[in-house]
């Protein structure tokens, strides 16, 4: 397995984990916050907004701009 395949598999695993946790959070009576609730909580503060901005910048620079 090449390093490229390993990296793609790692990101696919992370994406699958996000989808799984969000699906578990949407069950009735679940105490796990949904990803949208988590993002809303992070965006309440100025440092959280800056962190989200830098995350999107990093994501766009590495994956979208190519």
C-alpha positions, 0 to 999 in steps of 0.5 A: 500500500502506498502512502497516498492510499494510506492517506486517502484511507485515513481521511475516509475513516475520519469522514466515516467516523463523523457520519457515524457520530452524527447519525448516533447524535440524531437518535431520539434521546441521545446526549451526543451533540450533532455536528451542527450543534458542535459547530454552533457552540464553537462559533460563539466565541471570536477564537472559535470563529478564527479557528473555523476560518483557518480550518477552511483556509487549510482545507481549501488550500490543500484539497480544493485549490489543486 
